[in-house]
Each structure stands twice: as C-alpha cells, then as structure tokens.
Amino acid sequence: MLSQFINLNLFAFLIVFCRIGAAFSMLPGFSSRQVTMQARLIFAVAVSFLMTPLLMEFLPAEPASVSVLVLLIMSEIVIGLFLGLIPRVFMAALQTTGTLVAMLASLSNMFAMDTVSEQQSSVLAGYLGIIGLTLVFVTNTHHLMLQAVVDSYALFVPAEGPMIADMTDYLAHRVADSFRLGLQMSSPMLLAGLAYYLGIGIMGRLMPQLPIFFFGMPIQISLQIYLFAISLTTVMMVFMQYYTEGIYNLIGAEGLFVGQ
C-alpha cells in the first residue's frame, strides 16, 4: 500500500477527485455552508487520495490530447453531481412535509434559514430537515452515501461518459417519489386540516355573527402542532426507511436503476 501511495498517478487522482469532490459539493451535510470550504476541500482530497489506489482498475489511460482530458473531467463532474443530488432529493421529502404542515397550521409566513436546503423556508420545514440530517449522521447512513459514490465506478466507468438518458429518467422518478412521500407523511395533518376547515365553514354559515378568524385560528394552530408532535416519530421512521433504501439502490452496479 505504501508503494502505491508513493507511485500514485496524479492523473488518476485528478479523475477520482473530480467525481468525489463534485459529489461532496452536493451531498447533504457534507455540502452544508456550516462546514467551512477548507474543511470540505481537505476531506474531499483525503477521501480521493485514499480511494485512488483502490479504483485504479476502473480508470482509463491518460489521454493524449487536452480536449479528451477536458471531456473526461466534465463527465466525471456531471456524474459526481448526479450522485450527490440524489440524496438531496431524498431530503426534499421532509421539506415538502414541513411546508404542507406549516401551510395547514397557518405558519407558512414564518420563515427561517433552513441549514439543509440552504434557503428561506418555513420553521417546521427547517425543523424537520435538521432532525432528518441529524438522524442520517447518527445512524451512520452517511457511510452509505460515501460507499455509493465509490461503488458508482462499477456502473459509471470513466471514459465511457455519463448515461444522460438513464440519469435523467432516474432523477425524475426520484423527485416524484420524494414529493409523494412528503405528501403521505403530512396526510394526518392534511386530513385533520380539511375536516377542520369544513367544520369551521359550516359554523360560519350557521352563525354569521361569530368571528371565525379570532375563534378558529388558535384552535387550528394548536390542533396542527399537536398532530405534528404525536406523529413526528412515525414520520421520521418512514423517512429514514425511505432514505436508507434509496441509498442502498445507489450501491452496486446492479442496483442503481432498480425500482424506477
């Protein structure tokens, strides 16, 4: 192993770093702005340095022309961004759930900086995102993300180019699955909110003199927060199962495009 490090091919290291570095720029947690740029760069370089000797069999020979080298680097960056984007799409299910619950609880106007999606979002969406990201690292699921990036060389062989059509189709299916799961996880609050709105509408018709907004708003907020609190554990268990299964599908050459 020491001799392999000493005789490390700089071209091979560059190719591996392009994919792994691009993936780390998108992976949840690793790409967070809360982590300094220097720390992210050092971590990506260290992982690339360790993985290069193990991936030498998948790497092509050094190209003779600069144009071929540029195309190879660009294809590796595209593949790395794709591998890092898929777990971020999985995390978006919590963003959808939190946004829907906040809308039903009349809290959608309360915005805060979401450290996971790195944009302004509702407080509940940011809260779910932080819990989900914490569970990913506490359960060591982030190891599966790193393994998926390394195992991708068995399918996305360098110098063969990215499979754009398959990658686009896979990404589209995962986005649809993520949105559907987010809607399903918010279904208890959604059904309760629809029933409450129906009841408050009938009451408003029967008692026009009743101040519906002053009477109904505190009950609506309290009801949604109560349902959100008692269903939070189940929501996170469902999300972690979905997230783990999605990452497992990325591991291994035969599992990447299974279950589309």
N, C-alpha and C positions, 0 to 999 in steps of 0.2 A: 504493500500500500504506500509506503514512503517513497519508493522509486516511482510509483505512478504520480504522486504529487510533484516530485522533482521534475519529471519529464512531462508535466501537464501541457497539453496542447492549448495555446492561447486561442486559437480559432474555435476549438471545441468548447472552451469555457465561454467564449462570446456567444455562441449559438445557444448554449444552455441558459446563460444569463438572460438572453432576450426573452425566452419563454417564461422562465421562473420570475424574473423581475417584472414582466408585464402582468403576470398572474397576481403577484403580490400587490400591485398597484390597484387591484380591483377586489381582492378577497376581503370579506367582512372582518373587521378587527385589525388585520394587518395593514389595510389601507386607510385607517382612521387618521384624521387630522390631529387627533390627540397624541399620536405617535409621531415623533419628530422625523423629518425627512432623512436625517443622518442615520437614525436607528433603523428605519426601513431599508435604506440602501445597504447598510452593513449586514443586516440579516439576509437580504436577497443575495448579496455577494457570497456570504458564508455558505448558504444552502447550495448555491450554484457550484461553488468550489468543491463541496463535499460530494455532490451528485455527478459531477463531470466524469470521474473515472468509472462510475457505475453505468453511465449511459453512452460510453464510447462506441459500443456495438451498434447503436441506433443512429449515430452521427455520420454525415456524408464526408467525403474527402473535401479538402479545401478547394474552392472553385478557382478557376484560372483567371476569370475576369471580375472586375469590380461590379458590373451590372448584375451578374448572377449572385454575388455576395449580398448586394443590397436587396434583391428579391427574396433571398433566403432569410435575411434578417427581418424583413417586413412580414413574411409569412409566419415566422416564429412569434413575432409580437402579436399578430392577429390571433393566433392560437392561444397564446397566453392570456390575452384579454378575454377571449371566449371562456376559458376555463375559470377565470376569476369572476366573470359576470354571472355565471350560473348560480353559485351560492348567494350572490347578492339578490338575484331574482327570487330565490327561496326565502330570503329575509323579507322581501317585499310583501309576503303574505301577512306578516304582523303589521306592516304599515297600512295595509288595506283594512284589517280588522280594527285597528285603533282609530282610523279615520271614520269608519262607519259607526262605531260606538260613540265617538265624540259628536258626530252629527246627530245621532238619536238622543244623546244626553244634553243637547244644546250647548256643547262645549267646543264646537268646531272653530269658534273665533278665538279661542285661547291658544295662541301659537307659541312655540318654544323651539330652540335649536335642537334638532334631532342629531345626536352624535353618530348614529348608524347610517341613516340616509344622507347626512350632511346637508340638510336643508331645513327650512322652517316647516314644521308640521304641528299637528295638534299634540297637546300634552299627553293624551292617552296613547297615541301612536308612538311618541318618543319613549314613553314608559315601557311599552311592550317591546320596542326594539332593544332597549337596554337589557331587559330581562332575557330576551332571546339570545343576544350576543354573549351575555354572561353564562348562560347555560351551555352554549356551544363550547366555550373555553373550559368551563368547569367539568364537563363530561368528556373532555379531550376529543371532541368531534373535530377540532381544528387540525388534529393529526390526520384525519381522513382527507381533509382538503389538501394538505401537503402531499399525501400519498396519491391523490387523484391527479395532481399536477405531474408528479414523477411518472406514474403509470401511463400517462397520456402518450408517451413516446412509443408505446406498443401499437397505438392506433394512428396518431398523427405523426407519422415518420417524417423527420426533416428531409427537405429536398423534394418531397412529393407534393408539397403545397397543401393548404387547408381545404377541406371539403366544404366549400361555402354553402352549397345547397343543403347538405345534411345538417350543418351547423345552424343555418337559419331556421330550418324546419324544427330542429330540436329546441332551439331557443323560443320559438313561437309557442310550442306545446308547453314548455315550462312556464312561460308567462301566463298562459291560460290556466294552467293548474294552480299556480300561485294565487291568481285572483279568485278562482273558485274556492280554494281552501280558505282564503281570507273572508270570503262571504259566508262560508259554512261555519267558521269559528265565531262569527258575530251573529249567527242565527238566533240564539236565545234572546239577546238584546234586541234584535230586529223584530222578532215576533212580539215581544212584550211592548216594544215601542209602537208597532202598528195597532195592537189591541188598545193601548192607552190612548192613542190619537183618535181611534174610532169612538171610544167611550167619551172622551172629552168633547168630541164633535157633537155627539148625541146630546150630551149635557148642555152644550152651548145652545142647541136648538130648543131644548125643553125649558131652559132658564136663561133667556136672553139678558136679563139684568145681572147675571153672575159674571164677575170679572175673571174670565177664563185664564188670561195670562198670569195674573197675580196669584190665582188659585192653583193653576196646574203646573207652572214652571218648577216650583220647589219639589213637588211630588215627582215630576218627570226626571229631574236630575238625581234625586235620591234613589228612585227605582232603578235607573240605569247603572248608577255606581254600585248599588247593592248587587245587582245581577252580574256586573262585571267582576266584582270581588269574589263572589262564590263560584264563578265559572273560570277564574283565572288559571287555576291549577290544571284543569282539564284542557283548556286552550293551549297551554304551554306544552303539555304532554303530547297533544296531537301535532303541534308544530314540530317538536323535536323528532317525533317519529317520521314525519314527512321530510324534514331536513336531512336526517340520517340516511333514509332510504334514497333520497335524491343524490347525496354524495356517494353512496355505495354504487349507484348506477354509473358514476363517473370513473370508478376504479375498475381497471381491467379493460382490455381491448374489446371483449365481447359484451360489455355491459353498458357502453356509453349511450347507444341509441336504442336501448331496450325500453319498452313501455311507452313509446310515443303515442 
